[in-house]
Amino acid sequence: MTNVAGLASNRGRNLLHVDDLRPGGADLAVVLADDPDAPVLDAAAARDIPTEVVEHRDGESRRDHERRVVDALEGYDVDLVCLDGYMRVLSETFLDAVPLTLNVHPSLLPSFPGADAHEQVLDADVAVTGCTVHVVTNAVAEDGSVRTEDVDAGPVVTQEPVPVYADDDHGDLKERVLYDAEFEAYPRAVRWFANGDLDVSEDGVAVDADEGGDFPVRRLVSNDRDSDLRYGENPHQDAALYRDDTCEEASVVHADQLNEGAKALSYNNYNDADAALNLVKEFDEPAAAVIKHTNPAGAAVADTLAEAYADALSTDAKSAFGGIVALNRTCDEETAELVADSFKEVVVAPGYTDGALDVLTAKDNLRVLETGPLGEVTETLTEKPLVGGRLVQERDLWAPNREDLEVVTERDPTEEELETMLFAWRVLKHVKSNGILFADGTETVGLGVGQVSRVDAVELAAKKADRDADGKDADGAVMASDAFFPFPDGIEAAADAGVEAVVQPGGSVNDDDVVEAADEHGMAMVFTGHRTFRHD
């Protein structure tokens, strides 16, 4: 355990935040103040943290005061000293007598040192400020005077930036730097020290744990607000769209809305349009998808874009009502006529012919987005904000080739079934888990999405195929599952629906029973060895 001595002169919010987090197992062992009325003392006492007070005496030299502070800390087993607004100017009298001493300064040093950093930042009209955690070094001359150039000049341990806005005043800036910068950087520095990752020498500071790469130790995200949205997922939620101008991949955020007189996209429109566009990017052949609540209502690949859209829509035209359409080719007039034939919220495509635009822009409530060429996938990570943090993962860009499919049943799949399996998997990646997809050829037949039971997802896909699909059904279909079947019941339900082949990850302890059930029904089954869950 690392014992921290905290020195504060007022509220000591950084010290109390460190105590809340206990980074690296660090423990706030004592809080010392120079003012007996400092609020931090009562806050520390309420947490059963020992406190000490060393007031300044009239005429007392800086070094004499430091000796009394050292004496007050004598009875505590201290590994690290953290300053929080007190004794930021220190001499060798203190520094040589205690372990490593850190301070947090409210600017990005070396810019704006001193006690009035926020005023300097505002006067300088800069766009970014932040904080710096640094090692405290001797800034006192032999005669007791302060060497100004040595104050806040110790080796930098870590920094954290925050923006400065045009309407900021001192109070705004102080609070943002504290909560968004100091509350991040100070615990980080303490954690590094407690974990033994912080090496301080005459050559400066080295941090072994401060690594970059795809999942760096520190992530800084800076986006500009593109627009205010009418509301979020629901009318009582405010929302805004932020734009990442470093993104090179085709996206709905950077797409042009071609019918400028139409209403702007909503939060849900953007979310669904993003899901739809990502799905059709899976295919080199003409592809279309209709999305509802980020799930495919239908998707297809065909020789022409119009055929692909017609096949996608016929999977479940009822659910596609009010949905989002994505196309991976320039939209022609024939496809546009089909899209405009029933109510859709948004259509997104790389481009549009003049005839297609005339058709689509004639629909008052249809928003038309043009992304430009889809090109290559450049964004390799995806993230999900959580309360108190965010999850970051590699984007699920894997899809099987024929060589990746392991046949595990007595019957081999036909060439047509293999083609359907490869198509189905690429669509299945965009279905919420638990997800089941029935496909025939290169078009969807029925989907069971977002279920908590895999057999329920199978039964739902069968129900949708037989009840809602137009001109197609589950008989003879291929079934794709985003995770293994834990029991044979899912296979039994699929066989009852008419499914003849299955593609799934495999890996269940009951794989043998599942394969046996497939064999009993004359099904072909392949394992991909990869799961493709999507939980949001």
For each residue, the residues with C-beta under 8 A, 3 or more apart:
1: 25 26 27
2: 24 25 26 27 79 80 190 193 194
3: 26 27 29 76 77 78 79 80
4: 18 26 27 28 29 78 79 80 81 82 190
5: 29 30 31 32 73 76 78 80 81 82 98
6: 12 15 18 28 30 31 32 40 81 82 83 84
7: 31 32 33 69 81 82 83 84 86 87
8: 11 12 15 31 32 33 38 40 83 84 85 86
9: 33 34 35 38 84 85 86
10: 35 38 39 40 85
11: 8 16 38 39 40 43
12: 6 8 15 16 31 33 38 39 40 43 44 84 85
13: 16 17 84 178
14: 17 18 82 84 104 178 182 183 186
15: 6 8 12 18 19 28 31 40 44 82 84
16: 11 12 13 19 20 40 43 44 47
17: 13 14 20 21 183 186 187
18: 4 6 14 15 21 22 23 26 28 82 186 187 190
19: 15 16 22 27 28 47 49
20: 16 17
21: 17 18 187
22: 18 19 25 26 27
23: 18 26 187 188 190 191 194
24: 2 190 191 192 193 194 195
25: 1 2 22 194
26: 1 2 3 4 18 22 23 80 190 191 193 194
27: 1 2 3 4 19 22
28: 4 6 15 18 19 31 44 47 49
29: 3 4 5 49 50 76 77 78
30: 5 6 49 50 51 52 73 76 78
31: 5 6 7 8 12 15 28 40 41 44 49 50 51 52
32: 5 6 7 8 51 52 53 54 69 72 73 86
33: 7 8 9 12 36 38 40 41 51 52 53 54 86
34: 9 38 53 54 55 56 86 87
35: 9 10 38 53 55
36: 33 41 53 55
37: 41
38: 8 9 10 11 12 33 34 35 41
39: 10 11 12 42 43
40: 6 8 10 11 12 15 16 31 33 43 44 84
41: 31 33 36 37 38 44 45 51 53
42: 39 45 46
43: 11 12 16 39 40 46 47
44: 12 15 16 28 31 40 41 47 49 50 51
45: 41 42 48 49 51
46: 42 43
47: 16 19 28 43 44
48: 45
49: 19 28 29 30 31 44 45
50: 29 30 31 44 76
51: 30 31 32 33 41 44 45
52: 30 31 32 33 72 73
53: 32 33 34 35 36 41
54: 32 33 34 65 68 69 72
55: 34 35 36
56: 34 60 65
57: 60 64 65
58:
59:
60: 56 57 64 65
61: 64 65 144
62: 65 66 89 91 140 144
63: 66 67 91 93 140 144
64: 57 60 61 67 68
65: 54 56 57 60 61 62 68 69
66: 62 63 69 70 87 90 91 93 94
67: 63 64 70 71 93
68: 54 64 65 71 72
69: 7 32 54 65 66 72 73 87 94
70: 66 67 73 74 93 94 97 98
71: 67 68 74
72: 32 52 54 68 69
73: 5 30 32 52 69 70 76 78 98
74: 70 71
75:
76: 3 5 29 30 50 73
77: 3 29
78: 3 4 5 29 30 73 81 98 99
79: 2 3 4 99 193
80: 2 3 4 5 26 99 100 101 102 190 193 194
81: 4 5 6 7 78 98 99 100 101 102
82: 4 5 6 7 14 15 18 101 102 103 186 190
83: 6 7 8 86 87 88 101 102 103 104 136
84: 6 7 8 9 12 13 14 15 40 104
85: 8 9 10 12 88
86: 7 8 9 32 33 34 83
87: 7 34 66 69 83 90 94
88: 83 85 103 105 136 151 152
89: 62 139 140 146 151
90: 66 87 94 95 101 136 138 139 140
91: 62 63 66 94 95 138 139 140
92: 95 96 138 140
93: 63 66 67 70 96 97
94: 66 69 70 87 90 91 97 98 101
95: 90 91 92 98 101 136 137 138
96: 92 93
97: 70 93 94
98: 5 70 73 78 81 94 95 101
99: 78 79 80 81
100: 80 81 135 193 200
101: 80 81 82 83 90 94 95 98 135 136
102: 80 81 82 83 133 134 135 136 157 186 189 190 193
103: 82 83 88 133 134 136 152 154
104: 14 83 84 131 132 133 182 185 186
105: 88 109 113 117 131 132 133 134 152
106: 117 118 129 131 174 177 178 181 182
107: 111 112 113 117 118 120 121 129 130 131 132 177
108: 111 112 128 129 130 131 132 159 161
109: 105 112 113 132 134 152 153 156 159
110: 113 153
111: 107 108 126
112: 107 108 109 117 120 121 124 129
113: 105 107 109 110 117 151 152 153
114: 117 120 151 152
115:
116: 119 120
117: 105 106 107 112 113 114 120 121 129
118: 106 107 121 122 129 170 173 174 177
119: 116 122 123 170
120: 107 112 114 116 117 123 124
121: 107 112 117 118 124 126 129 164 173
122: 118 119 125 164 168 169 170 173
123: 119 120
124: 112 120 121
125: 122
126: 111 121 129 164
127: 163 164
128: 108 161 162 163 164
129: 106 107 108 112 117 118 121 126 161 162 164 173 177
130: 107 108 159 160 161 162 177 181 185
131: 104 105 106 107 108 159 160 177 181 182 185 186
132: 104 105 107 108 109 152 156 158 159 185
133: 102 103 104 105 156 157 158 159 185 186 188 189
134: 102 103 105 109 152 153 154 155 156 157
135: 100 101 102 154 155 157 200 205
136: 83 88 90 95 101 102 103 154
137: 95 150 153 154 155
138: 90 91 92 95 150
139: 89 90 91 146 147 148 150 151 153
140: 62 63 89 90 91 92 144 145 146 147
141: 144 145 146 147
142:
143:
144: 61 62 63 140 141
145: 140 141
146: 89 139 140 141 151
147: 139 140 141 150 151
148: 139 151
149: 153
150: 137 138 139 147 153
151: 88 89 113 114 139 146 147 148
152: 88 103 105 109 113 114 132 134
153: 109 110 113 134 137 139 149 150
154: 103 134 135 136 137
155: 134 135 137 200 204 205
156: 109 132 133 134 159 205
157: 102 133 134 135 189 192 198 205 207
158: 132 133 185 188 189 192 207 210 218
159: 108 109 130 131 132 133 156 185
160: 130 131 180 181 182 184 185
161: 108 128 129 130 181 220
162: 128 129 130 176 177 180 181
163: 127 128 222
164: 121 122 126 127 128 129 168 173
165: 168 172
166:
167: 172
168: 122 164 165 172 173 176
169: 122 172 173
170: 118 119 122 173 174
171: 174 175
172: 165 167 168 169 175 176
173: 118 121 122 129 164 168 169 170 176 177
174: 106 118 170 171 177 178
175: 171 172 178 179
176: 162 168 172 173 179 180 181
177: 106 107 118 129 130 131 162 173 174 180 181 182
178: 13 14 106 174 175 181 182 183
179: 175 176 182 183
180: 160 162 176 177 183 184
181: 106 130 131 160 161 162 176 177 178 184 185
182: 14 104 106 131 160 177 178 179 185 186
183: 14 17 178 179 180 186 187
184: 160 180 181 187 188
185: 104 130 131 132 133 158 159 160 181 182 188 189
186: 14 17 18 82 102 104 131 133 182 183 189 190
187: 17 18 21 23 183 184 190 191
188: 23 133 158 184 185 191 192 218
189: 102 133 157 158 185 186 192 193 198
190: 2 4 18 23 24 26 80 82 102 186 187 193 194
191: 23 24 26 187 188 194 195
192: 24 157 158 188 189 195 197 198 207 209 210
193: 2 24 26 79 80 100 102 189 190 196 197 198
194: 2 23 24 25 26 80 190 191
195: 24 191 192 209
196: 193
197: 192 193 207 208 209 210
198: 157 189 192 193 205 206 207
199: 205 206 207 208
200: 100 135 155 204 205
201: 204 206
202:
203: 206
204: 155 200 201
205: 135 155 156 157 198 199 200
206: 198 199 201 203
207: 157 158 192 197 198 199 210
208: 197 199
209: 192 195 197 217
210: 158 192 197 207 217 218
211: 216 217
212: 216 217
213: 216
214: 380 381 394
215: 392
216: 211 212 213 219
217: 209 210 211 212
218: 158 188 210
219: 216 392
220: 161
221:
222: 163
223: 242 243 244
224: 242 243 245
225: 228 240 241 242 243
226: 240 241 242 243 253
227: 240 241 264
228: 225 239 240 241
229: 232 239 240 241 264 265 266 267 270
230: 239 264 266
231: 234 235 236 237 238 239 266 267
232: 229 237 238 239 267
233: 237 239 267 268
234: 231 237
235: 231
236: 231
237: 231 232 233 234 267
238: 231 232
239: 228 229 230 231 232 233 267
240: 225 226 227 228 229
241: 225 226 227 228 229 253 270
242: 223 224 225 226
243: 223 224 225 226 253 254
244: 223 247 253
245: 224
246:
247: 244 251 253 254 378 379
248: 375 378
249: 375 376 377 378 379
250: 254 255 277 281 350 371 372 373 374 375
251: 247 254 255 274 277 371
252: 255 265 270 273 274 277 348 369 371
253: 226 241 243 244 247 270 274
254: 243 247 250 251 371
255: 250 251 252 348 369 370 371 372
256: 369 370
257: 260 262 264 265 367 368 369
258: 352 357 361 368 369 370
259: 262 360 361 366 367 368
260: 257
261:
262: 257 259 361 364 365 366 367 368
263: 365 367
264: 227 229 230 257 367
265: 229 252 257 269 270 273 346 367 369
266: 229 230 231 269 270
267: 229 231 232 233 237 239 270 271
268: 233 271 272 293
269: 265 266 272 273 324 345 346 367
270: 229 241 252 253 265 266 267 273 274
271: 267 268 274 275 294
272: 268 269 275 276 291 292 293 294 323 324 345 346
273: 252 265 269 270 276 277 291 324 326 346 348 369
274: 251 252 253 270 271 277 278
275: 271 272 278 279 291 294 295 324 430
276: 272 273 279 280 289 290 291 324 325 326 348
277: 250 251 252 273 274 280 281 326 348 371
278: 274 275 281 282 430
279: 275 276 282 287 289 291 296 299 326 427 430
280: 276 277 283 287 288 289 299 326 327 328
281: 250 277 278 328 374 377
282: 278 279 287 399 426 427 429 430
283: 280 286 287 301 328 426
284:
285: 301 302 303 308 442
286: 283 301 302 303 304 305 307 308 328 329
287: 279 280 282 283 299 300 301 308 327 328 329
288: 280 299 300 305 308 309 311 312 325 326 327 328 335
289: 276 279 280 296 298 299 312 325 326 427 430
290: 276 296 297 298 299 312 313 315 320 323 324 325 344
291: 272 273 275 276 279 294 295 296 297 323 324 325 326
292: 272 295 297 319 320 322 323 324
293: 268 272
294: 271 272 275 291 432
295: 275 291 292 430 431 432 447 449 450
296: 279 289 290 291 299 427 430 431 444 447 449
297: 290 291 292 312 315 316 319 320 323 447
298: 289 290 311 312 313 314 315 316 320 443 444 447
299: 279 280 287 288 289 290 296 312 315 427 443 444
300: 287 288 307 308 309 310 311 312 315 442 443 444
301: 283 285 286 287 308 423 442 443
302: 285 286 305 307 308 311 442 443
303: 285 286 307
304: 286 307 308 334
305: 286 288 302 308 309 327 329 331 332 334 335
306: 309 310 332 334 335 338
307: 286 300 302 303 304 310 311
308: 285 286 287 288 300 301 302 304 305 311 312 327 443
309: 288 300 305 306 312 313 325 327 335 338 339
310: 300 306 307 313 314 338
311: 288 298 300 302 307 308 314 315 442 443
312: 288 289 290 297 298 299 300 308 309 315 443 444
313: 290 298 309 310 317 320 338 342
314: 298 310 311 317 443 469 470 471 472
315: 290 297 298 299 300 311 312 320 443 444 445 446 447 464 468 469 472
316: 297 298 319 320 446 447 464 468 469
317: 313 314 320 321 342 468 470
318: 321 468
319: 292 297 316 323 468
320: 290 292 297 298 313 315 316 317 323 342 344
321: 317 318 342 343
322: 292 343 344 345
323: 272 290 291 292 297 319 320 344 345
324: 269 272 273 275 276 290 291 292 344 345 346 347 348
325: 276 288 289 290 291 309 339 344 346 347 348
326: 273 276 277 279 280 288 289 291 347 348 349
327: 280 287 288 305 308 309 331 335 347 348 349 350
328: 280 281 283 286 287 288 349 350 374
329: 286 287 305 349 350
330: 349 350 351 352 353 356
331: 305 327 335 336 339 347 349 351 352 353 356 360
332: 305 306 335 336 353 355 356
333: 336 337 353 355 356 358 359
334: 304 305 306 337 338
335: 288 305 306 309 327 331 332 338 339 356
336: 331 332 333 339 340 352 355 356 357 359 360
337: 333 334 340 341 359
338: 306 309 310 313 334 335 341
339: 309 325 331 335 336 344 347 360 366
340: 336 337 344 359 360 362 363 366
341: 337 338
342: 313 317 320 321
343: 321 322 365
344: 290 320 322 323 324 325 339 340 347 366
345: 269 272 322 323 324 365 366 367
346: 265 269 272 273 324 325 366 367 368 369
347: 324 325 326 327 331 339 344 360 366 367 368 369
348: 252 255 273 276 277 324 325 326 327 369 370 371
349: 326 327 328 329 330 331 352 369 370 371
350: 250 327 328 329 330 370 371 372 373 374
351: 330 331 370 372
352: 258 330 331 336 349 356 357 360 368 370
353: 330 331 332 333 356 357
354: 357 358
355: 332 333 336 358 359
356: 330 331 332 333 335 336 352 353 359 360
357: 258 336 352 353 354 360 361 368
358: 333 354 355 361 362
359: 333 336 337 340 355 356 362 363
360: 259 331 336 339 340 347 352 356 357 363 366 368
361: 258 259 262 357 358 366 368
362: 340 358 359
363: 340 359 360 366
364: 262
365: 262 263 343 345
366: 259 262 339 340 344 345 346 347 360 361 363
367: 257 259 262 263 264 265 269 345 346 347
368: 257 258 259 262 346 347 352 357 360 361
369: 252 255 256 257 258 265 273 346 347 348 349
370: 255 256 258 348 349 350 351 352
371: 250 251 252 254 255 277 348 349 350 374
372: 250 255 350 351
373: 250 350
374: 250 281 328 350 371
375: 248 249 250
376: 249
377: 249 281 380 395 397
378: 247 248 249
379: 247 249 382 395
380: 214 377 394 395 397
381: 214 392 393 394 395
382: 379 392 393 394 395
383: 390 391 392 393
384: 390 391 536
385: 389 390
386: 389 390 391
387:
388:
389: 385 386
390: 383 384 385 386
391: 383 384 386
392: 215 219 381 382 383
393: 381 382 383
394: 214 380 381 382 397
395: 377 379 380 381 382
396: 429 532 534
397: 377 380 394
398: 530
399: 282 422 425 426 429
400: 404 405 421 422 425 528 530
401: 404 405 422
402: 405 418 422
403:
404: 400 401 528 529 530
405: 400 401 402 413 418 421 503 526 527 528
406: 506 526 527 528 529
407: 412 413 524 525 526
408: 506 511 515 525 526 527
409: 412 515 518 519 523 524 525
410: 519
411: 519 522 523 524
412: 407 409 524
413: 405 407 417 418 421 501 524 526
414: 417 418 501 524
415: 418 419
416: 419 420 441
417: 413 414 420 421 478 500 501 524
418: 402 405 413 414 415 421 422
419: 415 416 422 423 441 442
420: 416 417 423 424 439 440 441 442 478 501
421: 400 405 413 417 418 424 425 478 480 501 503 526
422: 399 400 401 402 418 419 425 426
423: 301 419 420 426 427 439 441 442
424: 420 421 427 428 437 439 444 478 479 480 503
425: 399 400 421 422 428 429 480 503 528 532
426: 282 283 399 422 423 429
427: 279 282 289 296 299 423 424 430 431 437 439 444 480
428: 424 425 431 435 437 480 481 482 532
429: 282 396 399 425 426 482 532 534
430: 275 278 279 282 289 295 296 427 534
431: 295 296 427 428 435 437 447 449 482 534
432: 294 295 435 449 450 534 535 536
433: 450 482 483 533 534 535
434: 448 450 451 452 453 454 456 457 482 483
435: 428 431 432 447 448 449 450 451 457 481 482 534
436: 447 448 449 451 454 457 458 460 461 479 480 481 482 490
437: 424 427 428 431 444 446 447 448 461 479 480
438: 444 445 446 447 461 462 465 474 477 478 479 480 497 499
439: 420 423 424 427 442 443 444 445 477 478 480
440: 420 443 445 472 476 477 478
441: 416 419 420 423
442: 285 300 301 302 311 419 420 423 439
443: 298 299 300 301 302 308 311 312 314 315 439 440 472
444: 296 298 299 300 312 315 424 427 437 438 439 447
445: 315 438 439 440 465 469 472 473 474 477
446: 315 316 437 438 461 462 463 464 465 466 468 469 474 477
447: 295 296 297 298 315 316 431 435 436 437 438 444 460 461 464
448: 434 435 436 437 451 456 457 458 459 460 461 462 464
449: 295 296 431 432 435 436 457 460
450: 295 432 433 434 435
451: 434 435 436 448 454 456 457 460
452: 434 456
453: 434 456 457
454: 434 436 451 457 458 481 483 485 486 490
455: 458 459 487 489 490 493
456: 434 448 451 452 453 459 460
457: 434 435 436 448 449 451 453 454 460 461 481 490
458: 436 448 454 455 461 462 479 481 490 493 494 497
459: 448 455 456 462 463 493
460: 436 447 448 449 451 456 457 463 464
461: 436 437 438 446 447 448 457 458 464 465 474 479 497
462: 438 446 448 458 459 465 466 474 493 494 496 497 499
463: 446 459 460 466 467
464: 315 316 446 447 448 460 461 467 468 469
465: 438 445 446 461 462 468 469 472 473 474 477 497
466: 446 462 463 469 473 474 497
467: 463 464
468: 315 316 317 318 319 446 464 465
469: 314 315 316 445 446 464 465 466 472 473
470: 314 317
471: 314
472: 314 315 440 443 445 465 469
473: 445 465 466 469 477 498
474: 438 445 446 461 462 465 466 477 497 498 499
475: 497 498
476: 440 498 499 500
477: 438 439 440 445 446 465 473 474 497 498 499 500
478: 417 420 421 424 438 439 440 499 500 501 502 503
479: 424 436 437 438 458 461 494 499 501 502 503
480: 421 424 425 427 428 436 437 438 439 502 503 504
481: 428 435 436 454 457 458 484 485 490 502 503 504 505
482: 428 429 431 433 434 435 436 505 531 532 533 534
483: 433 434 454 504 505 531 532 533
484: 481 504 505 506 507 508 511 514 531
485: 454 481 488 490 491 504 508 510 514
486: 454 508 510
487: 455 490 510 513 514
488: 485 491 492 510 513 514 516 517
489: 455 492 493
490: 436 454 455 457 458 481 485 487 493 494 514
491: 485 488 494 495 502 514 517 518 521 523
492: 488 489 495 496 517 521
493: 455 458 459 462 489 490 496 497
494: 458 462 479 490 491 497 499 502 523
495: 491 492 498 499 517 521 523
496: 462 492 493
497: 438 458 461 462 465 466 474 475 477 493 494
498: 473 474 475 476 477 495
499: 438 462 474 476 477 478 479 494 495 502 523
500: 417 476 477 478 522 523 524
501: 413 414 417 420 421 478 479 523 524 525
502: 478 479 480 481 491 494 499 518 523 524 525 526
503: 405 421 424 425 478 479 480 481 525 526 528
504: 480 481 483 484 485 525 526 527 528
505: 481 482 483 484 527 528 529 530 531 532
506: 406 408 484 511 527 528 529
507: 484 511 527 529 531
508: 484 485 486 511 514
509:
510: 485 486 487 488 513 514
511: 408 484 506 507 508 514 515
512: 515 516
513: 487 488 510 516 517
514: 484 485 487 488 490 491 508 510 511 517 518 525
515: 408 409 511 512 518 519 525
516: 488 512 513 519 520
517: 488 491 492 495 513 514 520 521
518: 409 491 502 514 515 521 523 524 525
519: 409 410 411 515 516 522 523
520: 516 517
521: 491 492 495 517 518
522: 411 500 519
523: 409 411 491 494 495 499 500 501 502 518 519
524: 407 409 411 412 413 414 417 500 501 502 518
525: 407 408 409 501 502 503 504 514 515 518
526: 405 406 407 408 413 421 502 503 504
527: 405 406 408 504 505 506 507
528: 400 404 405 406 425 503 504 505 506
529: 404 406 505 506 507
530: 398 400 404 505
531: 482 483 484 505 507
532: 396 425 428 429 482 483 505
533: 433 482 483
534: 396 429 430 431 432 433 435 482
535: 432 433
536: 384 432
